[in-house]
Amino acid sequence: MRKILPAAAVCLAIALPTLADDWSIGVGTGPFVFGTFAERTTRLVTESGEATSRSKLSAATRPGGTADIERGFSDRFAVRLEASWTRAPMKVKGGSGSGSGVSFDAGHASITTFALPFVFTLNPHGTFRFHLEARPAYGFYEMTRRDAAGATLPLFEGTRGRWGAVAGGGVDWWLSDRFAIEGNADDVVTSSPFERSDFGGTTFGGLKIPKTHNVHTTAGIRYRF
């Protein structure tokens, strides 16, 4: 929250001197699904042969929130300043990518993302208005580790920032000239908050640290002023 309030203050400082119909604000909430932070592949040798075990370190799916302020420059083109945030327990997922796994009471991740989206509206005069968006983003990954976390998961303690980008789209159902119900689906891609040094050499087996895809699916409201 302490990272969101300064952004909200900046948004208001920009908007208040220029109140007009080409400004709007939006809020939303929905499930945040996190991608892989790190992946371990372990080979097990038995009398009958070899087997491979794969596990993925991530965060459990949890509801999150978004807030933004938008400045329209034409019927089709606008720019938003957006913040999203959530808090989720850390999780080890199975290698199938199905989302199955075990949530560990070893720590939590508080993830806040700031983005500057460029929004293109496909049909600016319809009741249902579809839009596409893409923008640079910056994510804060704050890990809170419990005392016994080091024995279960290699969680770092503190906050790390990562640059990335967001792409997605959505639809606005305009009930009046000023009020709309909005749905969005965004894919937030950043570098993993984890580093190889977090895993202590070969402790975590064959290690891969990919870029992280975090999917935000939200529903909310938009107000034009």
N, CA and C of each residue as an Amber inpcrd file, in Angstrom:
protein
   675
   0.8230000  -1.2070000   0.0000000   0.0000000   0.0000000   0.0000000
   0.8570000   1.2580000   0.0000000   2.0030000   1.2270000   0.7100000
   2.8300000   2.4290000   0.7680000   3.4340000   2.7820000  -0.5840000
   3.4840000   1.7920000  -1.5090000   3.9750000   2.0760000  -2.8580000
   2.8640000   2.6300000  -3.7370000   1.6070000   2.3200000  -3.4060000
   0.4780000   2.7250000  -4.2420000   0.0770000   4.1690000  -3.9820000
   0.1420000   4.6120000  -2.7260000  -0.3040000   5.9610000  -2.3790000
   0.4730000   7.0500000  -3.1180000   1.8160000   6.9650000  -3.2370000
   2.5050000   7.9960000  -4.0230000   2.0510000   8.0430000  -5.4680000
   1.7850000   6.8800000  -6.0740000   1.3140000   6.8620000  -7.4590000
  -0.0560000   7.4960000  -7.5780000  -0.9310000   7.2240000  -6.5990000
  -2.2640000   7.8270000  -6.6200000  -2.1710000   9.3440000  -6.4910000
  -1.2450000   9.8160000  -5.6600000  -1.0730000  11.2620000  -5.5010000
  -0.5970000  11.9120000  -6.7910000   0.3070000  11.2330000  -7.5110000
   0.7810000  11.7550000  -8.7870000  -0.3610000  11.8270000  -9.7910000
  -1.1860000  10.7620000  -9.8220000  -2.3320000  10.7410000 -10.7360000
  -3.2600000  11.9190000 -10.4750000  -3.5840000  12.1630000  -9.2080000
  -4.4870000  13.2550000  -8.8730000  -3.8690000  14.6070000  -9.2020000
  -2.5670000  14.7500000  -8.9670000  -1.8950000  16.0130000  -9.2510000
  -1.9350000  16.3350000 -10.7410000  -1.8670000  15.2890000 -11.5710000
  -1.9360000  15.5030000 -13.0140000  -3.3540000  15.8250000 -13.4590000
  -4.3270000  15.1350000 -12.8550000  -5.6970000  15.2120000 -13.3560000
  -6.4540000  16.4430000 -12.8850000  -6.3070000  16.8220000 -11.6470000
  -7.1590000  17.8640000 -11.0760000  -7.0980000  19.1930000 -11.8190000
  -5.9170000  19.6320000 -12.2850000  -5.9030000  20.9220000 -12.9950000
  -6.5730000  20.8790000 -14.3530000  -6.8710000  19.7030000 -14.8630000
  -7.3800000  19.6110000 -16.2330000  -8.6340000  18.7600000 -16.3050000
  -9.5500000  18.9360000 -15.3580000 -10.7820000  18.1350000 -15.3540000
 -11.5460000  18.3540000 -16.6580000 -11.8000000  17.2680000 -17.3490000
 -12.5000000  17.3570000 -18.6370000 -12.9920000  15.9740000 -19.0040000
 -13.7950000  15.8950000 -20.0630000 -14.3930000  14.6280000 -20.4630000
 -13.3700000  13.6220000 -20.9780000 -12.1390000  14.0650000 -21.2810000
 -11.1590000  13.1270000 -21.7990000 -10.3140000  12.4920000 -20.7040000
 -10.7260000  12.6130000 -19.4390000 -10.0870000  11.9330000 -18.3200000
 -11.0710000  10.9310000 -17.7200000 -10.5310000   9.8080000 -17.2370000
 -11.3690000   8.8310000 -16.5420000 -10.5240000   8.0940000 -15.5090000
 -11.2020000   7.5110000 -14.5340000 -10.5390000   6.6900000 -13.5330000
 -11.2230000   5.3250000 -13.4970000 -10.4610000   4.2940000 -13.1650000
 -11.0150000   2.9470000 -13.1080000 -10.4510000   2.1640000 -11.9460000
 -11.2500000   1.2770000 -11.3890000 -10.8170000   0.3520000 -10.3410000
 -11.3730000  -1.0240000 -10.6790000 -10.6480000  -2.0710000 -10.2640000
 -11.1010000  -3.4200000 -10.5510000 -10.4700000  -4.4310000  -9.6170000
 -11.0110000  -5.6310000  -9.6200000 -10.4780000  -6.7180000  -8.8120000
 -10.7590000  -8.0400000  -9.5050000  -9.9400000  -9.0500000  -9.1880000
 -10.1140000 -10.3640000  -9.7900000  -8.9280000 -11.2500000  -9.4830000
  -8.9160000 -12.4760000  -9.9800000  -7.8350000 -13.4160000  -9.6790000
  -6.5310000 -13.0510000 -10.3980000  -5.4220000 -13.1270000  -9.6610000
  -4.0870000 -12.9600000 -10.2270000  -3.4230000 -14.3390000 -10.2340000
  -3.0490000 -14.8120000 -11.4210000  -2.4060000 -16.1130000 -11.5780000
  -0.9350000 -15.8860000 -11.8980000  -0.0550000 -16.4710000 -11.0940000
   1.3700000 -16.1930000 -11.2160000   2.0780000 -17.2760000 -12.0100000
   3.0460000 -16.8440000 -12.8170000   3.8560000 -17.7640000 -13.5830000
   5.0100000 -18.3170000 -12.7570000   5.9440000 -18.9350000 -13.4440000
   7.0560000 -19.6120000 -12.7870000   8.1490000 -18.6200000 -12.4190000
   8.5460000 -18.6110000 -11.1370000   9.6720000 -17.7970000 -10.6840000
  10.9940000 -18.5300000 -10.8790000  10.9890000 -19.8380000 -10.6370000
  12.1720000 -20.6750000 -10.8250000  11.7080000 -22.1140000 -11.0210000
  12.5190000 -22.9010000 -11.7490000  12.1540000 -24.2810000 -12.0470000
  13.3330000 -25.2120000 -11.7540000  13.0570000 -26.2960000 -11.0780000
  14.0820000 -27.2920000 -10.7460000  13.7680000 -28.6060000 -11.4510000
  14.7900000 -29.1920000 -12.0680000  14.6740000 -30.5230000 -12.6630000
  15.6640000 -31.4400000 -11.9650000  15.1580000 -32.5220000 -11.3890000
  15.9890000 -33.4600000 -10.6410000  15.8780000 -34.8420000 -11.2640000
  17.0230000 -35.4920000 -11.4860000  17.0450000 -36.8570000 -12.0180000
  17.2190000 -37.8440000 -10.8690000  16.3450000 -38.8350000 -10.8440000
  16.3880000 -39.8660000  -9.8230000  16.8220000 -41.1780000 -10.4590000
  17.8860000 -41.7640000  -9.9190000  18.4240000 -43.0150000 -10.4350000
  18.0060000 -44.1480000  -9.5090000  17.3350000 -45.1530000 -10.0750000
  16.9040000 -46.3160000  -9.3160000  17.4350000 -47.5830000  -9.9910000
  17.1670000 -48.7260000  -9.3820000  17.6260000 -49.9930000  -9.9470000
  16.9740000 -50.2790000 -11.2910000  15.7740000 -49.7660000 -11.5010000
  15.0440000 -50.0270000 -12.7420000  15.2970000 -48.9790000 -13.8230000
  16.0250000 -47.9390000 -13.5150000  16.3010000 -46.9140000 -14.5130000
  16.3420000 -45.5170000 -13.9100000  16.0530000 -44.5150000 -14.7710000
  16.0750000 -43.1250000 -14.3570000  14.6820000 -42.5100000 -14.4620000
  14.4340000 -41.5510000 -13.6090000  13.1890000 -40.7860000 -13.6480000
  13.5150000 -39.3120000 -13.4440000  12.6950000 -38.4540000 -14.0100000
  12.9000000 -37.0140000 -13.8950000  11.7620000 -36.3830000 -13.1010000
  12.1260000 -35.5820000 -12.1330000  11.1520000 -34.8530000 -11.3230000
  11.3270000 -33.3600000 -11.5670000  10.2120000 -32.6830000 -11.8260000
  10.2670000 -31.2500000 -12.1200000   9.3040000 -30.5040000 -11.2000000
   9.7770000 -29.4390000 -10.6110000   8.9380000 -28.6150000  -9.7410000
   9.1680000 -27.1510000 -10.0670000   8.1090000 -26.3470000  -9.8680000
   8.1520000 -24.9310000 -10.2240000   7.8020000 -24.0900000  -9.0130000
   8.6630000 -23.1430000  -8.7230000   8.4500000 -22.2300000  -7.6090000
   7.6640000 -21.0200000  -8.1000000   6.5430000 -20.7290000  -7.4300000
   5.6930000 -19.6230000  -7.8480000   4.9290000 -19.1160000  -6.6250000
   3.8370000 -18.4080000  -6.8820000   2.9520000 -17.9330000  -5.8130000
   1.5480000 -18.4420000  -6.1010000   0.7910000 -18.7030000  -5.0520000
  -0.5640000 -19.2240000  -5.2090000  -1.4760000 -18.1610000  -5.8250000
  -2.4930000 -18.6050000  -6.5500000  -3.4790000 -17.6940000  -7.1300000
  -4.2690000 -17.0040000  -6.0260000  -4.3480000 -15.6970000  -6.1050000
  -5.0670000 -14.9080000  -5.1100000  -5.7580000 -13.7190000  -5.7790000
  -6.8330000 -13.1770000  -5.1870000  -7.4410000 -11.9600000  -5.7440000
  -6.5260000 -10.7680000  -5.5710000  -6.5600000  -9.8960000  -6.5500000
  -5.7700000  -8.6720000  -6.4970000  -6.6110000  -7.4790000  -6.8950000
  -6.0370000  -6.3030000  -6.8190000  -6.7550000  -5.0760000  -7.1480000
  -5.9780000  -4.2180000  -8.1330000  -6.6920000  -3.3910000  -8.8760000
  -6.0790000  -2.4510000  -9.8080000  -6.7470000  -1.0850000  -9.6670000
  -5.9980000  -0.0520000  -9.9730000  -6.5210000   1.3170000 -10.0220000
  -5.7370000   2.0820000 -11.0810000  -6.4330000   2.9360000 -11.8390000
  -5.7380000   3.6720000 -12.8960000  -6.4160000   5.0000000 -13.1500000
  -5.6840000   5.8650000 -13.8000000  -6.2350000   7.1040000 -14.3250000
  -5.8500000   7.1800000 -15.7950000  -6.8230000   7.5540000 -16.6410000
  -6.6310000   7.5180000 -18.0900000  -6.8170000   8.8990000 -18.6890000
  -5.9650000   9.2280000 -19.6450000  -6.0650000  10.4820000 -20.3940000
  -6.2960000  10.1400000 -21.8630000  -7.4570000  10.5380000 -22.4080000
  -7.7660000  10.2920000 -23.8040000  -7.2570000  11.4120000 -24.6960000
  -6.6490000  11.0430000 -25.8240000  -6.1400000  12.0320000 -26.7760000
  -6.9660000  12.0700000 -28.0580000  -7.7710000  11.0290000 -28.2830000
  -8.6910000  10.9890000 -29.4150000  -9.7610000   9.9580000 -29.0920000
 -10.6710000   9.7160000 -30.0300000 -11.7180000   8.7130000 -29.7930000
 -11.1350000   7.3240000 -29.5680000  -9.9920000   7.0630000 -30.2020000
  -9.4270000   5.7090000 -30.1580000  -8.2060000   5.5610000 -29.2570000
  -7.4620000   6.6110000 -29.0310000  -6.1600000   6.4770000 -28.3870000
  -6.1490000   7.1560000 -27.0140000  -5.5820000   6.4490000 -26.0130000
  -5.4690000   6.9900000 -24.6580000  -4.2310000   6.3990000 -23.9860000
  -3.8410000   7.0330000 -22.8910000  -2.7230000   6.5610000 -22.0730000
  -3.2040000   6.4540000 -20.6330000  -2.8030000   5.3720000 -19.9550000
  -3.1820000   5.1550000 -18.5620000  -1.9480000   5.0950000 -17.6680000
  -2.1190000   5.5290000 -16.4490000  -1.1600000   5.2530000 -15.3810000
  -1.8620000   4.3070000 -14.4170000  -1.3100000   3.1030000 -14.2720000
  -2.0270000   2.0320000 -13.5840000  -1.1600000   1.3830000 -12.5160000
  -1.7960000   0.9910000 -11.4100000  -1.1360000   0.2270000 -10.3550000
  -1.9670000  -1.0190000 -10.0530000  -1.2910000  -2.1320000  -9.7970000
  -1.9600000  -3.3630000  -9.3880000  -1.2000000  -3.9590000  -8.2220000
  -1.9090000  -4.6890000  -7.3690000  -1.2640000  -5.2240000  -6.1660000
  -2.0180000  -6.4550000  -5.6610000  -1.2770000  -7.3240000  -4.9930000
  -1.8540000  -8.4870000  -4.3250000  -0.8280000  -9.0540000  -3.3540000
  -1.2760000  -9.9940000  -2.5170000  -0.4000000 -10.6980000  -1.5750000
  -0.7810000 -12.1660000  -1.6140000   0.2160000 -13.0390000  -1.7750000
  -0.0710000 -14.4640000  -1.9630000   0.9940000 -15.3060000  -1.2740000
   0.6100000 -16.4970000  -0.7710000   1.6080000 -17.4220000  -0.2160000
   2.4370000 -18.0380000  -1.3210000   3.6890000 -18.3700000  -1.0140000
   4.5350000 -19.0450000  -1.9820000   4.0720000 -20.4860000  -2.1690000
   4.3520000 -21.0260000  -3.3720000   3.8090000 -22.3320000  -3.7440000
   4.7850000 -23.0700000  -4.6450000   4.8370000 -24.3830000  -4.5070000
   5.5620000 -25.2340000  -5.4330000   4.5400000 -25.9540000  -6.2920000
   4.6070000 -25.7380000  -7.6140000   3.6560000 -26.3350000  -8.5390000
   4.2640000 -27.5390000  -9.2360000   3.3930000 -28.4530000  -9.6830000
   3.8430000 -29.5950000 -10.4560000   4.3100000 -29.1790000 -11.8250000
   5.1030000 -30.0390000 -12.4640000   5.6990000 -29.7130000 -13.7600000
   4.7200000 -29.6530000 -14.9090000   3.4990000 -30.1380000 -14.7130000
   2.5290000 -30.1370000 -15.8100000   2.0300000 -28.7510000 -16.1490000
   2.2200000 -27.7860000 -15.2110000   1.7470000 -26.4300000 -15.4470000
   0.2680000 -26.2620000 -15.2320000  -0.3810000 -27.2400000 -14.6020000
  -1.8250000 -27.1860000 -14.4060000  -2.2360000 -26.3150000 -13.2460000
  -1.2340000 -25.8800000 -12.4540000  -1.5560000 -25.0680000 -11.2910000
  -1.6710000 -25.8710000 -10.0280000  -1.5860000 -27.2150000 -10.1110000
  -1.6360000 -28.0330000  -8.9110000  -0.3510000 -27.8550000  -8.1260000
  -0.4340000 -28.0180000  -6.8230000   0.7500000 -27.8620000  -6.0100000
   0.3960000 -27.7690000  -4.5510000   1.3990000 -27.5050000  -3.7500000
   1.2250000 -27.4260000  -2.3060000   1.6170000 -26.0370000  -1.8460000
   0.7450000 -25.3580000  -1.1050000   1.0630000 -24.0520000  -0.5510000
   1.8160000 -24.2400000   0.7640000   2.9670000 -23.5960000   0.8830000
   3.7920000 -23.7160000   2.0690000   3.5570000 -22.5300000   2.9900000
   3.4600000 -22.8030000   4.2650000   3.3680000 -21.7370000   5.2620000
   4.7770000 -21.2740000   5.6070000   5.5280000 -20.9050000   4.5650000
   6.9240000 -20.5320000   4.7430000   7.1660000 -19.0610000   4.4360000
   6.2360000 -18.4230000   3.7810000   6.4180000 -17.0290000   3.4470000
   5.3490000 -16.5460000   2.4890000   5.3260000 -15.2590000   2.2590000
   4.3630000 -14.6330000   1.3530000   5.0840000 -13.6810000   0.4050000
   4.4700000 -13.4590000  -0.7360000   4.9470000 -12.4850000  -1.7070000
   3.9080000 -11.3790000  -1.8390000   4.3340000 -10.1410000  -1.6330000
   3.4980000  -8.9690000  -1.8960000   4.0050000  -8.3620000  -3.2030000
   3.1520000  -8.3450000  -4.2200000   3.5760000  -7.9620000  -5.5640000
   2.7900000  -6.7320000  -6.0030000   3.5140000  -5.6680000  -6.3030000
   2.9100000  -4.4190000  -6.7720000   3.5150000  -4.0730000  -8.1210000
   2.6750000  -3.7590000  -9.0920000   3.1400000  -3.4390000 -10.4350000
   2.6140000  -2.0740000 -10.8560000   3.4940000  -1.2570000 -11.4050000
   3.1090000   0.0240000 -11.9940000   3.3050000  -0.0640000 -13.5000000
   2.3490000   0.4640000 -14.2570000   2.4150000   0.3810000 -15.7140000
   1.9110000   1.6740000 -16.3380000   2.3930000   1.9380000 -17.5470000
   1.9590000   3.1060000 -18.3200000   1.4080000   2.5920000 -19.6500000
   0.1330000   2.1500000 -19.6770000  -0.3930000   1.5050000 -20.8790000
  -0.8170000   2.4980000 -21.9530000  -0.5980000   2.0950000 -23.1850000
  -1.1290000   2.7780000 -24.3580000  -2.3630000   1.9980000 -24.8000000
  -3.5150000   2.6450000 -24.8100000  -4.7940000   1.9720000 -25.0200000
  -5.3680000   2.3690000 -26.3730000  -5.7450000   1.3510000 -27.1700000
  -6.3640000   1.5920000 -28.4750000  -7.7580000   0.9790000 -28.4740000
  -8.7800000   1.8040000 -28.6670000 -10.1710000   1.3600000 -28.6780000
 -10.5900000   1.0300000 -30.1010000 -11.1070000  -0.1780000 -30.2910000
 -11.4590000  -0.6480000 -31.6340000 -12.7390000  -0.0080000 -32.1590000
 -13.7500000   0.1500000 -31.2750000 -15.0370000   0.7350000 -31.7000000
 -15.4410000   1.8090000 -30.6940000 -14.9290000   3.0240000 -30.8330000
 -15.0820000   4.0580000 -29.8080000 -16.5010000   4.5660000 -29.6010000
 -17.4430000   4.2660000 -30.4720000 -18.7980000   4.8110000 -30.3410000
 -19.8420000   3.7510000 -29.9990000 -19.4200000   2.5340000 -29.6890000
 -20.3690000   1.4880000 -29.3530000 -20.7250000   1.4880000 -27.8800000
 -21.7940000   0.7910000 -27.5380000 -22.1450000   0.6010000 -26.1320000
 -21.1250000  -0.3160000 -25.4580000 -20.7190000  -1.3840000 -26.1640000
 -19.6360000  -2.2610000 -25.7180000 -18.3920000  -1.8800000 -26.5240000
 -17.3830000  -1.3630000 -25.8460000 -16.1960000  -0.8630000 -26.5190000
 -14.9980000  -1.7510000 -26.1740000 -14.4230000  -2.3580000 -27.1960000
 -13.2980000  -3.2630000 -27.0170000 -11.9900000  -2.5030000 -27.2090000
 -11.0160000  -2.8280000 -26.3740000  -9.7410000  -2.1320000 -26.4670000
  -8.5780000  -3.1040000 -26.3220000  -7.4350000  -2.7090000 -26.8890000
  -6.1680000  -3.4040000 -26.7450000  -5.1880000  -2.4680000 -26.0530000
  -4.2300000  -3.0540000 -25.3240000  -3.2790000  -2.2130000 -24.6160000
  -1.9290000  -2.8970000 -24.5060000  -0.8910000  -2.0820000 -24.4920000
   0.4750000  -2.5580000 -24.2880000   1.2560000  -1.4370000 -23.6320000
   2.1980000  -1.8290000 -22.7590000   2.9190000  -0.7760000 -22.0520000
   4.1230000  -1.3450000 -21.3110000   5.0760000  -0.4550000 -21.0050000
   6.1500000  -0.8620000 -20.1060000   5.6170000  -0.9660000 -18.6770000
   6.2970000  -1.7490000 -17.8630000   5.8460000  -1.9580000 -16.4860000
   7.0500000  -2.1410000 -15.5700000   6.8080000  -1.9240000 -14.2900000
   7.8440000  -2.1570000 -13.2810000   7.1870000  -2.8130000 -12.0780000
   7.7180000  -3.9650000 -11.6720000   7.1210000  -4.7260000 -10.5820000
   8.0020000  -4.7500000  -9.3460000   7.3630000  -4.6190000  -8.1770000
   8.0350000  -4.7700000  -6.8910000   7.6220000  -6.1220000  -6.2970000
   8.5960000  -6.9780000  -6.0300000   8.3610000  -8.2760000  -5.4030000
   8.9150000  -8.2150000  -3.9880000   8.0250000  -8.1910000  -3.0230000
   8.4320000  -8.1210000  -1.6160000   8.1660000  -9.4720000  -0.9530000
   9.2230000 -10.1230000  -0.4900000   9.1230000 -11.4320000   0.1390000
   9.2000000 -11.3020000   1.6600000   8.2640000 -11.9390000   2.3230000
   8.2740000 -12.0390000   3.7800000   8.4890000 -13.5010000   4.1360000
   9.6270000 -13.8050000   4.7290000  10.0050000 -15.1810000   5.0010000
   9.8020000 -15.5030000   6.4720000   9.2340000 -16.6750000   6.7430000
   9.1150000 -17.1430000   8.1130000  10.4390000 -17.7430000   8.5690000
  10.5620000 -17.9930000   9.8720000  11.8310000 -18.4530000  10.4320000
  12.3070000 -19.7510000   9.8060000  11.3670000 -20.6620000   9.5110000
  11.7430000 -21.9690000   8.9840000  11.7110000 -22.0170000   7.4640000
  11.5600000 -20.8570000   6.8140000  11.3850000 -20.8630000   5.3570000
  12.6150000 -21.3880000   4.6400000  13.8050000 -21.0810000   5.1490000
  15.0260000 -21.4700000   4.4670000  15.1660000 -22.9690000   4.3210000
  14.5490000 -23.7400000   5.2260000  14.6410000 -25.1850000   5.1360000
  13.6680000 -25.7550000   4.1170000  12.6810000 -24.9680000   3.7030000
  11.6550000 -25.4620000   2.7840000  11.7740000 -24.8240000   1.4070000
  11.8420000 -23.5050000   1.3580000  11.9580000 -22.7770000   0.1090000
  13.0700000 -21.7400000   0.2400000  13.8420000 -21.5110000  -0.8320000
  14.9330000 -20.5360000  -0.7730000  14.4230000 -19.1100000  -0.9810000
  13.6290000 -18.6220000  -0.0640000  13.0600000 -17.2850000  -0.2040000
  14.0430000 -16.2300000   0.2670000  14.2100000 -15.1770000  -0.5330000
  14.9800000 -14.0370000  -0.0540000  14.0910000 -13.1710000   0.8170000
  14.6950000 -12.3430000   1.6060000  13.9620000 -11.4430000   2.4960000
  14.1560000 -10.0200000   2.0040000  13.0410000  -9.3080000   1.7350000
  13.1400000  -7.9380000   1.2800000  12.3850000  -7.7170000  -0.0180000
  12.7340000  -6.6460000  -0.7400000  12.0260000  -6.2460000  -1.9570000
  12.9980000  -6.1330000  -3.1200000  12.6010000  -6.6670000  -4.2600000
  13.3670000  -6.5370000  -5.4910000  12.4700000  -5.9960000  -6.5930000
  12.9870000  -5.0700000  -7.3590000  12.2450000  -4.4960000  -8.4740000
  12.6810000  -5.1020000  -9.7910000  11.7390000  -5.2750000 -10.7060000
  12.0210000  -5.8650000 -12.0100000  11.2670000  -5.1110000 -13.1030000
  11.9890000  -4.7720000 -14.2010000  11.3560000  -4.1590000 -15.3620000
  10.6610000  -5.2180000 -16.2090000   9.6530000  -4.7930000 -16.9400000
   8.9600000  -5.7180000 -17.8130000   7.9880000  -4.9820000 -18.7220000
   6.9860000  -5.7070000 -19.1810000   5.9810000  -5.1430000 -20.0720000
   4.6530000  -5.8500000 -19.8410000   3.5860000  -5.1980000 -20.2790000
   2.2340000  -5.7400000 -20.1380000   1.5320000  -5.6510000 -21.4860000
   0.8120000  -6.7130000 -21.8390000  -0.0290000  -6.7060000 -23.0310000
  -1.3650000  -7.3370000 -22.6720000  -2.4320000  -6.8200000 -23.2580000
  -3.7460000  -7.3750000 -22.9400000  -4.8490000  -6.6190000 -23.6430000
  -6.0310000  -6.7340000 -23.0970000  -7.1870000  -6.0750000 -23.6810000
  -8.3880000  -6.2100000 -22.7730000  -9.5030000  -5.6680000 -23.2310000
 -10.7020000  -5.7300000 -22.4100000 -11.8950000  -5.1290000 -23.1210000
 -12.9770000  -4.9910000 -22.3750000 -14.2130000  -4.4430000 -22.9250000
 -14.8500000  -3.5410000 -21.8710000 -15.3910000  -2.4100000 -22.3160000
 -16.1260000  -1.4810000 -21.4610000 -17.5880000  -1.4700000 -21.8930000
 -18.4750000  -1.6560000 -20.9370000 -19.9210000  -1.5630000 -21.1860000
 -20.3800000  -0.2120000 -20.6470000 -20.5690000   0.7550000 -21.5500000
 -20.9240000   2.1050000 -21.1430000 -22.4240000   2.2020000 -20.9060000
 -22.7770000   2.4200000 -19.6300000 -24.1760000   2.5470000 -19.2370000
 -24.6820000   3.9740000 -19.4000000 -23.7600000   4.9240000 -19.4580000
 -24.0860000   6.3320000 -19.6800000 -22.8420000   6.9940000 -20.2600000
 -22.8930000   8.3100000 -20.4490000 -21.7350000   9.0130000 -20.9910000
 -20.5420000   8.9950000 -20.0350000 -20.8120000   8.7880000 -18.7540000
 -19.7430000   8.8950000 -17.7580000 -19.4300000   7.5970000 -17.0230000
 -20.2900000   6.6100000 -17.0650000 -20.1170000   5.4370000 -16.2150000
 -20.1070000   4.1540000 -17.0530000 -19.1270000   3.2540000 -16.7560000
 -19.0180000   1.9940000 -17.4920000 -18.6040000   0.8730000 -16.5490000
 -18.9910000  -0.3470000 -16.9140000 -18.4990000  -1.5600000 -16.2740000
 -17.4120000  -2.1300000 -17.1850000 -16.2780000  -2.4780000 -16.5850000
 -15.0980000  -2.8140000 -17.3810000 -14.5440000  -4.1840000 -17.0060000
 -14.0750000  -4.9330000 -18.0080000 -13.3810000  -6.1930000 -17.7910000
 -12.0610000  -6.1930000 -18.5380000 -10.9930000  -6.6890000 -17.8930000
  -9.6710000  -6.6800000 -18.5030000  -8.9610000  -8.0030000 -18.2520000
  -8.0910000  -8.3800000 -19.1710000  -7.1950000  -9.5190000 -19.0040000
  -5.8190000  -9.0910000 -19.4830000  -4.8290000  -9.1260000 -18.5970000
  -3.4870000  -8.6450000 -18.9050000  -2.4470000  -9.7060000 -18.5750000
  -1.4310000  -9.7820000 -19.3960000  -0.2750000 -10.6430000 -19.1570000
   0.9110000  -9.7540000 -18.8050000   1.3510000  -9.8240000 -17.5520000
   2.4620000  -9.0150000 -17.0620000   3.7270000  -9.8640000 -17.1200000
   4.7070000  -9.4480000 -17.9090000   5.9490000 -10.2060000 -18.0770000
   7.1070000  -9.4040000 -17.4850000   7.7930000  -9.9770000 -16.5010000
   8.9810000  -9.3600000 -15.9180000  10.0540000 -10.4240000 -15.7420000
  11.2680000  -9.9910000 -15.4590000  12.2940000 -10.9360000 -15.0470000
  11.9000000 -11.5310000 -13.7030000  12.3500000 -12.7430000 -13.4380000
  12.0460000 -13.3840000 -12.1650000  12.6440000 -12.5880000 -11.0110000
  11.9290000 -12.5160000  -9.8880000  12.5150000 -11.8360000  -8.7270000
  13.6410000 -12.6380000  -8.0860000  13.7870000 -13.9070000  -8.4540000
  14.8210000 -14.7530000  -7.8600000  16.1000000 -14.7270000  -8.6850000
  17.2070000 -14.9800000  -8.0140000  18.5230000 -15.0470000  -8.6330000
  19.1690000 -16.3920000  -8.3010000  20.1390000 -16.8030000  -9.1050000
  20.7710000 -18.0980000  -8.8840000  21.4330000 -18.1870000  -7.5120000
  21.9470000 -17.0860000  -7.0390000  22.6110000 -17.0960000  -5.7380000
  21.6380000 -17.4050000  -4.6010000  20.3290000 -17.2350000  -4.8330000
  19.3450000 -17.5350000  -3.7920000  19.2680000 -19.0260000  -3.4990000
  19.7120000 -19.8520000  -4.4460000  19.5040000 -21.2880000  -4.3290000
  20.7310000 -22.0510000  -3.8590000  21.8050000 -21.3490000  -3.5480000
  22.9630000 -21.9830000  -2.9300000  23.5980000 -23.0730000  -3.7590000
  24.1070000 -22.7550000  -4.9340000  24.7920000 -23.7350000  -5.7610000
  23.8470000 -24.7640000  -6.3300000  24.0890000 -26.0470000  -6.0290000
  23.3000000 -27.1350000  -6.5880000  22.1930000 -27.5940000  -5.6540000
  21.9160000 -26.8320000  -4.5980000  20.8990000 -27.2410000  -3.6250000
  19.5450000 -27.4560000  -4.2790000  19.2470000 -26.6660000  -5.2960000
  17.9260000 -26.7340000  -5.9230000  17.9530000 -27.5600000  -7.2140000
  18.9900000 -28.3710000  -7.4110000  19.0540000 -29.2430000  -8.5750000
  19.3090000 -28.4780000  -9.8570000  18.9360000 -29.0940000 -11.0290000
  19.0490000 -28.4060000 -12.3000000  18.1290000 -27.2050000 -12.3070000
  18.6950000 -26.0190000 -12.4020000  17.9430000 -24.7930000 -12.1390000
  17.7410000 -23.9780000 -13.3990000  16.5150000 -23.4810000 -13.5740000
  16.1780000 -22.5700000 -14.6610000  15.3770000 -21.4190000 -14.0750000
  15.7590000 -20.1970000 -14.4330000  15.0500000 -19.0060000 -13.9450000
  14.5040000 -18.2580000 -15.1610000  13.2540000 -18.5270000 -15.5460000
  12.6740000 -17.9050000 -16.7500000  12.0720000 -16.5370000 -16.4410000
  11.6660000 -15.8500000 -17.4900000  10.8500000 -14.6530000 -17.3010000
   9.5000000 -15.0750000 -16.7280000   8.9330000 -14.2310000 -15.8940000
   7.7020000 -14.5680000 -15.1800000   6.4940000 -13.9400000 -15.8680000
   5.4870000 -14.7740000 -16.1780000   4.2250000 -14.3020000 -16.7450000
   3.1710000 -14.3190000 -15.6330000   2.6860000 -13.1500000 -15.2460000
   1.6300000 -13.0360000 -14.2460000   0.3610000 -12.5290000 -14.9490000
  -0.7080000 -13.3230000 -14.8880000  -1.9450000 -12.9900000 -15.5990000
  -2.9390000 -12.3560000 -14.6250000  -3.3740000 -11.1410000 -14.9340000
  -4.3530000 -10.4120000 -14.1290000  -5.6760000 -10.3810000 -14.8830000
  -6.7120000 -10.9640000 -14.3190000  -8.0580000 -10.9180000 -14.8930000
  -8.9570000 -10.1740000 -13.9180000  -9.4790000  -9.0310000 -14.3250000
 -10.2200000  -8.1750000 -13.3940000 -11.5410000  -7.7050000 -13.9820000
 -12.4570000  -7.3690000 -13.1000000 -13.7180000  -6.7110000 -13.4550000
 -13.8890000  -5.5240000 -12.5270000 -14.3990000  -4.4170000 -13.0730000
 -14.5170000  -3.2240000 -12.2430000 -15.3720000  -2.1610000 -12.8960000
 -15.1550000  -0.9310000 -12.5130000 -15.9400000   0.1960000 -13.0180000
 -15.0110000   1.2800000 -13.5250000 -15.5220000   2.1040000 -14.4260000
 -14.7860000   3.2550000 -14.9560000 -15.7110000   4.4660000 -14.9260000
 -15.1440000   5.5990000 -14.4930000 -15.9240000   6.8490000 -14.4030000
 -15.1860000   7.9300000 -15.1730000 -15.8630000   8.5480000 -16.1120000
 -15.3050000   9.6430000 -16.9190000 -15.7390000  10.9730000 -16.3170000
 -14.7740000  11.8900000 -16.1710000 -15.1100000  13.2080000 -15.5860000
 -14.5440000  14.3450000 -16.4260000
